[in-house]
Amino acid sequence: MTVTRSASTRARILDTAFALVRERGINAVTIAAIARATGVSRQLVYIHFENRAGLLVAMARHHDAASGFAERVAAARELPPVEGLERLLRLWLGYVPEILPVGRALEAAAANGDEGGSAWHDRMDDLNRAFREAVERVHQDGRLAQGWTVATATDWIWARSHLANWQHLVVERGWDPADYVDRCVRSTLGEVLTPPSGPR
């Protein structure tokens, strides 16, 4: 099997896994189901991934990359600190509806002790690190509000932008998605940032 063909097969397996988790939920998705839907053998899936947990972690990482989300997050780091933090928060909130069914399934897996929980913790840890890097830059720029540390501001932003909040307000309560994003960004940043100083 050539490297290119192997990479293509791996990507197909991961795309299929994401589609199945989105459609059926984590509990109904097995290695056998993924192999069958991809049109490959279970043995081939195991060649690419050590176990189901590893496959699900790779699946979530792959979708972040294939969707362009990871690249957009990297680009946000090139912006000035406050602008970069706002961009990161808006990028994440804009990505939530795309991954919501899978994210909620992985979160439930984490709560139930299923192997899919590894993927949930892996992606949420990465998101927390991205927020922490952005908040650290804001802090170094002197714009972190009094009473906040880098750690507490990071955790606050991460919690305020949690998938569950989108689920509750947009899906269950019918909030307009754009209005939810604007309110979440304005209120969250308003709490953790100092107002900009006047002309120097």
Phi, psi and omega in degrees: 000125180288162180299317181296315179295320179298316179295322179295318178296317179300315180297320179296319178299315183291319177296320179295317179300316180299315180297320180292317178297319179298321184278319191249343187091162188292324186293332183272357185256115180243168175302317180299318180294319179294315179299314181298315182290332179278337182085030178232172179277158174300323180299322179293322177299317180291335175295322182277329186224133186297322183201180182297319180299315179296323178296317183291324175297312179298323179301312182293318178296318180299317181294322176302318181285312184295329180283346184091355182299315182298320180293320179293323176297316179299320180294328180296334180292343181274351181278163172304153191309306183293317178298322179294320178295315179297317180299317180299315180296318179292322177300313181297313181295329176288336181274335185306311182298332179291324185253002189307309181299319179289317179299317179294324178295318179291323177297317178296323178297320178297320180292330184264358180080014177286158179301332179299340178300332178299319179293320178299309181295322179299312183287322179291325176295320178295318179297316179299319178296320179296317177296320181297317178300317180293319180292322177300319178296319177298316179300315180296334178275000178077021184250005177280129185294154180299141179095351178253142168255168177302319182294313183289323178294320178299311181296323181294314179296317180299316181291320181293335183256018183296148179306326182299326180293319175298315180303312184293313189272317183276309185286311187273324183260353174079021177298147172293129184303317181295321179294319178300313181299313181299315181294318180296315181294312183298313184290319182294310180292328177298332180279324189257352181250147170280150177298151177296144179285160180286184180301140180269000000 
